[in-house]
């Protein structure tokens, strides 16, 4: 893996227990897929994932990453990690900016950071043939508490609480609502519904992560001629939807067939979901229109 400024064995990549990354969760990260076809390895929307790191750092006040890490350096480090591991099938790459300085109290500006980049097997975090979801008793952290646009490690305690509750209750994952009872997202994926031919998803002011795969789906849907709405979504809209699906790097495009004990559609993957899943899978490996694919 890459750690600090070089490739190291995973067991040699260590953070001190007294660092802000460990004590306060002061790290930001992103995850993106790398596809493998023989000797050809490609990363999906690499520039957008780099920008996510830069913007997440800016939002929470980490002011050392952008000045030290250009996009070109990020690409080269990713290329080095992938080459060193020589994967033969699809993998996920997780890149994290850790605040690794040990200080008393809680602050962030001017503190030293270390970047880690590593690979892991591309196993989806949700069932791909149909999911059962439960509305969470835990509310999504509002943007004015921990900003949703920043992918902050420490914020995922919120997701852990909600998903574990869903699993303990016999479901695959949870649906977060905001403090006003409107739909946000899953524990680690964005959510969409289809009703009367219209594709609907919570807007970016609904305390959601502005997911890169979410943006991909919206672009592909518009290219398919679908009417798309990004807006506030009520929970009951999901109950009466023709189709519901989720998307994310580690979720893919996965259909939902039950929410809170209510069947969604026909309990089979719907035509819109199927079309967008196929378009999304194709875009991961070959894209000459949008410039989303980078050869490593």
C-alpha positions in Angstrom: 0.0 0.0 0.0 1.0 3.6 -0.3 1.6 5.4 3.1 3.3 8.7 3.7 5.4 9.1 0.6 6.2 5.6 -0.5 5.0 2.0 -0.9 5.1 -0.1 2.2 3.8 -3.4 3.4 0.4 -3.1 5.0 1.7 -4.0 8.5 4.3 -1.2 8.3 1.6 1.5 7.7 0.9 2.7 11.2 -0.7 5.8 12.9 0.0 6.7 16.4 -2.8 6.1 18.9 -2.5 9.7 20.0 -3.0 11.3 16.6 -6.1 13.3 15.7 -7.0 10.7 13.1 -7.4 8.1 15.8 -8.7 10.2 18.7 -11.2 12.3 16.8 -11.8 10.6 13.5 -10.0 13.5 11.7 -9.5 11.9 8.3 -11.3 12.2 5.0 -11.4 9.5 2.3 -12.8 8.4 -1.0 -13.2 5.0 -2.7 -13.2 4.2 -6.4 -13.2 1.1 -8.5 -10.3 -0.2 -10.7 -11.3 -2.5 -13.5 -8.9 -5.2 -14.8 -8.9 -6.6 -18.3 -5.7 -8.5 -19.0 -2.9 -6.0 -18.7 -5.3 -3.0 -18.9 -6.3 -1.4 -15.6 -8.7 1.5 -15.5 -10.0 3.8 -12.7 -13.4 5.4 -12.8 -13.8 9.2 -12.4 -10.4 9.6 -10.8 -10.4 13.3 -11.1 -13.7 13.6 -9.3 -12.4 11.4 -6.5 -9.3 13.6 -6.1 -11.6 16.7 -6.1 -13.6 15.0 -3.4 -10.5 14.7 -1.2 -9.6 18.3 -1.8 -13.1 19.6 -1.1 -13.6 17.4 2.0 -10.3 18.7 3.4 -11.3 22.3 2.6 -14.7 21.9 4.3 -13.3 20.5 7.6 -10.2 22.7 7.6 -7.4 20.4 6.6 -5.2 22.9 4.9 -2.1 20.9 4.0 -3.3 18.3 1.5 -4.1 20.4 -1.6 -0.8 22.2 -1.5 1.2 19.0 -1.3 -0.8 16.7 -3.5 -1.5 17.6 -7.1 -3.8 15.5 -9.2 -0.7 14.2 -11.1 0.8 13.0 -7.8 -2.4 11.3 -6.8 -2.6 9.5 -10.1 1.0 8.3 -9.9 0.6 7.1 -6.3 -2.6 5.2 -7.4 -0.8 3.7 -10.4 2.1 2.6 -8.2 -0.2 0.9 -5.7 -2.1 -0.9 -8.4 1.1 -2.0 -10.2 2.6 -3.3 -7.0 -0.4 -5.4 -6.1 -1.1 -6.6 -9.7 -4.8 -7.4 -9.3 -6.3 -9.8 -11.7 -10.0 -8.8 -11.1 -11.8 -5.7 -10.1 -10.7 -4.0 -6.9 -11.7 -1.0 -4.8 -9.1 1.7 -4.0 -9.4 3.6 -0.8 -7.5 6.8 -0.5 -7.5 8.6 2.9 -6.0 11.8 4.2 -5.1 11.3 7.9 -4.4 14.1 10.4 -1.5 12.3 12.0 -0.2 15.0 14.5 -0.6 14.4 18.2 -1.9 17.5 19.9 -4.1 18.2 23.0 -7.6 19.3 22.2 -9.6 19.6 19.0 -8.3 21.7 16.2 -7.2 21.0 12.6 -5.6 23.9 10.8 -1.8 23.6 10.2 -1.6 20.0 11.3 0.5 17.5 9.5 -1.3 14.9 7.3 -0.4 11.5 5.9 -2.0 9.9 2.8 -2.7 6.2 2.6 -3.9 4.4 -0.5 -4.7 0.7 -0.5 -6.7 -1.9 -2.5 -9.3 -4.4 -1.4 -11.5 -6.9 -3.0 -14.5 -5.5 -4.9 -17.3 -7.2 -2.9 -20.6 -5.3 -3.0 -21.8 -4.1 0.4 -25.5 -4.8 -0.4 -27.3 -7.7 -2.2 -27.3 -7.2 -5.9 -30.5 -9.2 -6.7 -32.9 -7.3 -4.3 -32.7 -5.6 -1.0 -34.9 -5.3 2.1 -34.6 -1.9 3.8 -35.8 -0.6 7.1 -36.4 3.1 8.0 -33.8 3.8 10.6 -34.6 5.0 14.2 -31.4 7.0 13.9 -31.5 10.3 12.0 -29.0 11.4 9.5 -26.5 13.9 10.9 -27.6 17.3 9.5 -25.2 19.2 7.3 -24.9 22.0 9.8 -23.5 19.5 12.4 -21.1 17.4 10.2 -21.2 18.5 6.6 -22.6 15.9 4.3 -20.5 17.0 1.4 -17.3 16.0 3.2 -16.5 12.3 3.4 -15.3 12.3 7.0 -14.3 9.1 8.6 -15.6 10.0 12.1 -19.0 10.8 10.7 -19.6 7.1 9.8 -20.4 6.2 13.4 -23.9 7.5 12.3 -24.0 4.9 9.5 -22.7 2.1 11.8 -25.5 2.7 14.3 -28.1 2.7 11.6 -26.9 -0.3 9.6 -26.3 -2.4 12.6 -29.8 -1.8 13.8 -31.2 -2.8 10.4 -29.1 -6.0 10.3 -30.1 -6.8 13.9 -33.8 -6.4 12.8 -33.3 -8.8 9.9 -32.9 -6.3 7.0 -30.1 -5.7 4.6 -29.6 -2.0 5.2 -31.3 1.2 6.5 -33.0 4.3 5.1 -31.9 7.5 6.8 -34.4 10.3 7.3 -33.4 13.8 8.2 -34.6 15.7 11.3 -37.7 16.7 9.4 -38.6 13.1 8.3 -37.5 13.4 4.7 -35.6 10.7 2.9 -31.8 11.1 2.8 -29.9 7.9 1.8 -28.7 4.5 3.0 -25.9 3.9 5.4 -23.4 4.2 2.5 -25.3 4.6 -0.8 -27.6 7.0 -2.5 -31.3 6.1 -3.2 -33.6 6.6 -6.2 -37.2 5.9 -7.0 -39.1 5.6 -10.2 -42.8 6.5 -10.4 -44.9 7.0 -13.5 -41.7 7.0 -15.6 -40.1 9.8 -13.6 -36.7 9.2 -11.8 -36.6 10.9 -8.4 -33.8 11.3 -5.9 -33.2 13.4 -2.8 -31.4 16.7 -3.7 -28.0 17.6 -2.3 -29.5 19.9 0.4 -31.2 16.8 1.9 -28.2 15.9 4.1 -26.9 13.4 1.6 -23.4 12.7 0.3 -23.2 14.2 -3.2 -22.2 10.8 -4.5 -20.0 10.5 -7.6 -22.0 7.5 -8.7 -25.2 9.4 -8.0 -24.0 12.0 -10.5 -23.2 9.3 -13.0 -26.7 7.8 -12.7 -28.3 11.2 -13.2 -26.2 11.9 -16.3 -27.0 8.5 -17.8 -30.7 8.8 -17.0 -30.9 12.1 -18.8 -29.1 10.6 -21.8 -31.8 7.8 -21.8 -34.4 10.5 -22.1 -35.8 10.1 -18.6 -37.4 12.9 -16.7 -35.3 13.5 -13.6 -36.2 15.2 -10.4 -33.8 16.1 -7.6 -35.9 17.3 -4.7 -37.2 16.6 -1.2 -38.6 13.1 -1.0 -41.2 11.8 1.5 -40.8 8.3 2.9 -44.3 7.3 1.7 -43.2 8.1 -1.9 -40.9 5.1 -1.6 -43.7 2.9 -0.5 -45.8 3.5 -3.6 -42.9 3.7 -6.1 -42.8 1.5 -9.2 -39.1 0.9 -8.6 -36.5 1.8 -6.0 -32.8 1.3 -6.3 -29.6 2.4 -4.7 -26.1 3.3 -6.1 -22.6 3.7 -4.9 -19.1 2.6 -5.5 -19.4 -0.4 -3.1 -23.1 -0.9 -3.8 -23.2 -0.8 -7.6 -26.7 -0.3 -8.8 -28.9 -2.5 -6.7 -32.7 -2.9 -6.7 -34.9 -2.7 -3.6 -37.9 -5.0 -3.3 -39.1 -4.3 0.2 -39.2 -1.3 2.5 -40.6 -1.5 6.1 -42.4 -4.7 5.2 -44.0 -3.2 2.1 -43.3 -4.8 -1.3 -41.9 -2.4 -4.0 -43.1 -3.0 -7.5 -43.1 -6.6 -8.6 -40.1 -7.7 -6.4 -38.1 -8.0 -9.6 -35.5 -5.6 -11.0 -37.5 -2.9 -12.9 -36.8 -1.8 -16.5 -35.4 1.6 -15.5 -33.1 0.1 -12.8 -32.0 -2.6 -15.3 -31.2 -0.1 -18.0 -29.3 2.2 -15.7 -27.4 -0.7 -14.2 -26.2 -1.8 -17.6 -25.3 1.7 -18.6 -23.4 2.2 -15.3 -21.5 -1.1 -15.7 -20.5 -0.2 -19.3 -19.4 3.2 -18.2 -17.0 1.8 -15.6 -14.8 0.2 -18.2 -15.3 2.1 -21.5 -16.2 5.7 -21.8 -15.4 7.8 -24.9 -18.1 10.5 -24.3 -17.6 11.7 -20.8 -13.9 11.1 -20.1 -14.7 9.2 -16.9 -12.2 6.4 -17.4 -8.5 6.8 -16.7 -5.9 4.1 -17.8 -3.5 3.3 -15.1 
